[in-house]
Amino acid sequence: MSTAIIGAGIAGLACADALGGPAGDVRMFDKARGPGGRMSTRRVEIDGVMTGFDHGAQYFTARDPAFVARVGAWAGAGIVARWPVAGDDAWVGTPAMNAPVRALAATQQVAWSTQVTALARDGNGWRLTCADGTQTGAFDRIVVALPAEQAAALLADVASDLAERAEAAPSEPCWTVMAAFAAPLPLPDVLRDRGDIGWAARNSAKPGRGPIETWVIQGSPAWSRAWIEAEGAAVADHLRAALAGLAGTPLPLALHVAAHRWRYARSGNAGAGAVWDSARRIGLCGDWLAGPRVEAAWRSGTQLAALMAAA
């Protein structure tokens, strides 16, 4: 059966992978320019050196036996490594956080820079309309692997009951600041829950990163909600000042500063794992169904694939 998966983050890619890879009749659509989702890495050139900032998920854990096995395979391929400073079971992608997502996407048919804006029934199948007005051919079944808010909007006109389930699991926003400095900061590599700062980490201390002193500073959920509509420059100034307060000294010369607003950063948890509606041939997967962790997103995608196979 032909399958369209809307959203090529870790959940959608795990579902596609479990459905059979390129040999299966699976096509994926994602509005981003390339792999990453909330495991994205921002790359910038600083003083002639290409430098990355993991500005989404900072690390992930592996506890489910199936996911432990997958992470072990990634480690053997050199695309993940342990990062003990964040925890005994913390892992990061190498040389950037999006490495595992890139590896999964490499085996799939993904249409990047393609935002699906509407769904419509076409006989017993589904037709997709994209932001540029184009329509796809009919698919036998569809999978929506998007953050809860985006899933709700896409499903509202064709499956209002499923849209309501997504609306009941809203995400927390997060402002993230990416900063590079001319000298090391007198701080530990990881800081958690320090006032307006929910997380700050020396990104350059992760395995496989470059030589420039780089930091990722993320606002706390409460602070990010309060500042969600603020200008990026004001956010960057405030969170850098908060970091300077923790350092107890003015920060070194900044070589690069940028802010990124994640409206849908930390997912809710609907407690369903994954959803498959066999009558309408619609599947839902994502961390909002299983818990706000990379591992939960992967498990949701693989669980959905199993439900679809059983049907």
C-alpha positions as CSV (number, residue, x, y, z in Angstrom):
1,M,0.0,0.0,0.0
2,S,1.2,3.5,-0.8
3,T,1.9,5.7,2.3
4,A,2.4,9.4,2.7
5,I,4.2,10.5,5.9
6,I,3.9,14.2,6.8
7,G,6.8,15.2,8.9
8,A,10.3,13.8,8.6
9,G,11.5,14.1,12.2
10,I,12.6,11.2,14.3
11,A,9.1,9.8,14.7
12,G,8.1,9.9,11.0
13,L,11.5,8.6,9.9
14,A,11.3,5.7,12.5
15,C,7.9,4.8,11.1
16,A,9.1,4.9,7.5
17,D,12.2,2.8,8.5
18,A,10.0,0.2,10.1
19,L,7.6,0.1,7.1
20,G,10.4,-1.1,4.9
21,G,12.7,1.7,3.7
22,P,13.1,2.6,0.0
23,A,11.7,-0.8,-1.0
24,G,8.4,0.1,0.6
25,D,6.0,2.5,-1.2
26,V,6.5,5.3,1.3
27,R,7.0,9.0,0.5
28,M,7.7,11.7,3.1
29,F,7.1,15.4,3.1
30,D,8.7,18.0,5.4
31,K,8.6,21.8,5.3
32,A,12.2,22.1,6.5
33,R,15.2,22.4,4.2
34,G,16.9,19.3,5.5
35,P,16.9,16.6,8.2
36,G,16.8,17.6,11.9
37,G,13.4,18.7,13.2
38,R,13.8,19.4,16.9
39,M,17.2,17.6,16.7
40,S,18.4,20.3,14.3
41,T,21.9,21.8,14.1
42,R,22.5,25.4,13.0
43,R,25.7,25.8,11.0
44,V,27.5,29.1,10.7
45,E,30.9,30.3,9.5
46,I,32.9,32.0,12.3
47,D,36.4,33.4,11.5
48,G,36.6,31.1,8.5
49,V,35.6,28.0,10.5
50,M,32.3,26.2,9.9
51,T,30.8,25.9,13.4
52,G,27.6,24.1,14.5
53,F,25.1,24.8,17.3
54,D,22.8,22.0,18.5
55,H,19.9,24.5,19.1
56,G,17.1,21.9,19.6
57,A,17.4,18.7,21.6
58,Q,20.6,18.8,23.6
59,Y,21.0,15.0,24.1
60,F,18.9,11.9,24.3
61,T,18.7,8.7,26.4
62,A,18.3,5.0,25.4
63,R,16.4,2.7,27.7
64,D,14.0,0.7,25.6
65,P,15.8,-2.5,24.4
66,A,14.9,-1.9,20.8
67,F,16.1,1.7,20.9
68,V,19.2,0.7,22.8
69,A,20.0,-1.7,19.9
70,R,19.5,1.1,17.3
71,V,21.7,3.5,19.3
72,G,24.3,0.8,19.5
73,A,24.3,0.5,15.7
74,W,24.6,4.3,15.4
75,A,27.5,4.3,17.8
76,G,29.2,1.6,15.7
77,A,28.7,3.8,12.6
78,G,30.2,6.7,14.4
79,I,27.1,8.9,14.3
80,V,26.4,9.0,18.0
81,A,28.6,9.2,21.1
82,R,28.1,9.3,24.9
83,W,28.2,12.7,26.6
84,P,28.7,11.8,30.3
85,V,28.6,15.4,31.5
86,A,24.9,15.5,30.8
87,G,24.2,12.1,32.5
88,D,25.4,8.5,32.6
89,D,23.0,7.5,29.8
90,A,23.2,10.7,27.7
91,W,24.0,10.4,24.0
92,V,24.6,13.0,21.3
93,G,24.8,12.9,17.5
94,T,28.3,13.3,16.0
95,P,29.6,15.5,14.6
96,A,26.2,17.2,15.1
97,M,23.0,16.4,16.9
98,N,21.1,15.8,13.6
99,A,23.4,13.0,12.6
100,P,21.0,10.1,13.5
101,V,18.1,11.9,11.7
102,R,20.3,12.3,8.6
103,A,21.2,8.6,8.6
104,L,17.5,7.7,8.8
105,A,16.5,10.2,6.1
106,A,19.2,8.9,3.7
107,T,17.3,5.7,3.2
108,Q,13.9,7.4,2.5
109,Q,12.2,9.3,-0.2
110,V,11.8,12.7,1.4
111,A,10.5,15.9,-0.3
112,W,12.2,18.7,1.7
113,S,11.0,22.3,1.6
114,T,7.5,20.9,1.0
115,Q,4.8,21.9,3.5
116,V,1.5,20.0,3.4
117,T,-1.3,22.4,4.1
118,A,-4.4,20.3,3.4
119,L,-5.7,16.7,3.2
120,A,-8.6,15.5,1.2
121,R,-10.2,12.1,0.5
122,D,-9.8,10.7,-3.0
123,G,-12.0,7.6,-3.3
124,N,-10.6,5.2,-0.7
125,G,-7.3,7.1,-0.5
126,W,-5.9,10.5,0.3
127,R,-4.6,13.4,-1.7
128,L,-2.2,16.1,-0.3
129,T,-2.2,19.8,-1.1
130,C,1.1,21.6,-0.6
131,A,1.8,25.3,0.2
132,D,2.7,26.1,-3.4
133,G,-0.7,24.9,-4.5
134,T,0.4,21.6,-6.0
135,Q,-1.4,18.3,-5.2
136,T,0.0,14.8,-4.9
137,G,-1.3,11.7,-6.4
138,A,-3.6,9.6,-4.2
139,F,-2.1,7.6,-1.3
140,D,-3.7,4.5,0.3
141,R,-2.9,5.7,3.8
142,I,-1.4,8.7,5.5
143,V,0.7,9.3,8.6
144,V,0.8,12.6,10.4
145,A,4.1,12.9,12.3
146,L,4.0,16.5,13.3
147,P,4.0,18.4,16.7
148,A,0.5,18.3,18.3
149,E,-0.5,21.9,17.3
150,Q,0.5,21.4,13.6
151,A,-1.2,18.0,13.5
152,A,-4.4,19.4,15.0
153,A,-4.5,22.2,12.3
154,L,-3.9,19.7,9.5
155,L,-6.5,17.2,10.7
156,A,-9.3,19.7,11.7
157,D,-11.3,19.4,8.5
158,V,-10.9,15.7,7.8
159,A,-10.7,14.0,11.2
160,S,-11.9,16.4,13.9
161,D,-11.8,13.7,16.6
162,L,-8.1,13.1,16.0
163,A,-7.5,16.9,15.9
164,E,-9.1,17.2,19.3
165,R,-6.7,14.5,20.7
166,A,-3.8,16.6,19.4
167,E,-5.2,19.8,20.8
168,A,-5.3,18.2,24.3
169,A,-1.5,17.7,24.3
170,P,-0.1,21.2,23.8
171,S,3.7,21.9,23.7
172,E,5.9,24.2,25.7
173,P,7.7,26.9,23.8
174,C,11.4,27.5,24.2
175,W,13.7,30.4,23.2
176,T,17.2,29.3,22.3
177,V,20.3,31.5,22.0
178,M,23.4,30.4,20.1
179,A,26.6,32.3,21.0
180,A,30.3,31.9,20.2
181,F,33.0,33.6,22.3
182,A,36.6,34.6,21.8
183,A,37.6,32.9,25.1
184,P,36.3,30.1,27.3
185,L,33.7,31.0,29.9
186,P,34.5,30.2,33.6
187,L,31.5,27.9,33.9
188,P,30.8,24.1,34.0
189,D,29.9,22.5,30.7
190,V,26.2,22.1,31.7
191,L,23.9,24.3,33.7
192,R,20.3,23.4,34.5
193,D,17.3,25.4,36.0
194,R,19.1,28.6,36.9
195,G,16.3,31.2,37.0
196,D,15.3,32.3,33.5
197,I,17.8,29.8,32.1
198,G,16.4,26.3,31.8
199,W,19.5,24.9,30.2
200,A,22.9,26.2,29.2
201,A,25.7,24.1,27.8
202,R,29.1,24.5,26.2
203,N,28.2,23.0,22.8
204,S,31.9,22.8,21.9
205,A,32.4,20.3,24.7
206,K,30.3,17.7,23.0
207,P,32.2,14.9,21.2
208,G,33.3,15.7,17.7
209,R,32.6,19.5,17.9
210,G,34.9,22.3,16.7
211,P,37.5,24.4,18.5
212,I,35.6,27.6,18.9
213,E,34.0,28.3,22.3
214,T,30.3,27.9,21.6
215,W,27.3,27.9,23.9
216,V,23.6,27.1,23.6
217,I,21.4,28.9,26.2
218,Q,17.7,27.9,26.5
219,G,15.1,29.9,28.4
220,S,13.0,28.1,31.0
221,P,9.5,27.1,30.0
222,A,7.9,29.8,32.1
223,W,10.2,32.5,30.9
224,S,9.9,31.4,27.2
225,R,6.1,31.5,27.4
226,A,6.3,35.0,28.8
227,W,8.7,36.2,26.1
228,I,7.4,34.1,23.2
229,E,6.5,37.2,21.1
230,A,9.7,39.2,22.0
231,E,12.3,40.2,19.4
232,G,15.2,37.8,19.0
233,A,17.8,40.5,19.8
234,A,16.1,41.3,23.1
235,V,16.0,37.6,24.0
236,A,19.7,37.1,23.2
237,D,20.6,40.1,25.3
238,H,18.6,38.9,28.3
239,L,19.8,35.3,28.3
240,R,23.4,36.3,27.7
241,A,23.1,38.7,30.7
242,A,21.7,35.9,32.8
243,L,24.6,33.7,31.8
244,A,27.1,36.5,32.7
245,G,25.4,36.6,36.1
246,L,26.1,32.9,36.6
247,A,29.7,33.4,35.5
248,G,30.1,36.3,37.9
249,T,32.1,38.2,35.3
250,P,31.4,40.0,32.0
251,L,31.3,37.6,29.1
252,P,34.2,37.5,26.5
253,L,33.9,39.1,23.1
254,A,31.0,37.5,21.2
255,L,32.0,36.2,17.8
256,H,28.4,35.2,16.9
257,V,25.0,35.6,18.5
258,A,21.6,34.4,17.2
259,A,18.3,33.5,18.7
260,H,15.8,30.8,17.6
261,R,12.1,30.6,18.8
262,W,10.8,27.1,19.2
263,R,7.0,27.5,19.5
264,Y,6.6,23.7,19.9
265,A,9.7,22.7,21.8
266,R,8.8,20.3,24.6
267,S,5.8,18.1,23.8
268,G,2.9,17.1,26.0
269,N,2.1,13.4,26.5
270,A,-1.3,12.0,25.4
271,G,-0.3,8.6,26.7
272,A,-1.4,6.8,23.5
273,G,2.0,5.8,22.1
274,A,0.7,5.9,18.6
275,V,-2.7,6.0,16.9
276,W,-3.9,4.0,13.8
277,D,-7.4,4.5,12.5
278,S,-7.8,1.5,10.1
279,A,-11.2,2.7,8.8
280,R,-9.9,6.0,7.6
281,R,-6.3,4.8,7.1
282,I,-4.8,7.7,9.2
283,G,-1.9,7.2,11.6
284,L,-0.5,9.6,14.2
285,C,2.9,9.4,15.8
286,G,5.2,11.7,17.6
287,D,6.5,12.5,21.0
288,W,3.3,14.3,22.0
289,L,1.7,10.8,22.0
290,A,4.4,9.1,24.0
291,G,6.4,11.6,26.0
292,P,8.8,14.5,25.5
293,R,12.0,12.6,24.6
294,V,13.8,11.6,21.5
295,E,13.5,7.9,22.5
296,A,9.7,8.3,22.9
297,A,9.4,9.8,19.4
298,W,11.3,6.9,17.9
299,R,9.2,4.4,19.8
300,S,6.0,6.1,18.7
301,G,7.0,5.8,15.0
302,T,8.0,2.2,15.3
303,Q,4.8,1.4,17.3
304,L,2.7,3.0,14.6
305,A,4.4,1.0,11.9
306,A,3.6,-2.2,13.8
307,L,-0.1,-1.2,14.1
308,M,-0.2,-0.5,10.4
309,A,1.4,-3.8,9.5
310,A,-1.0,-5.7,11.8
311,A,-3.9,-4.0,10.1
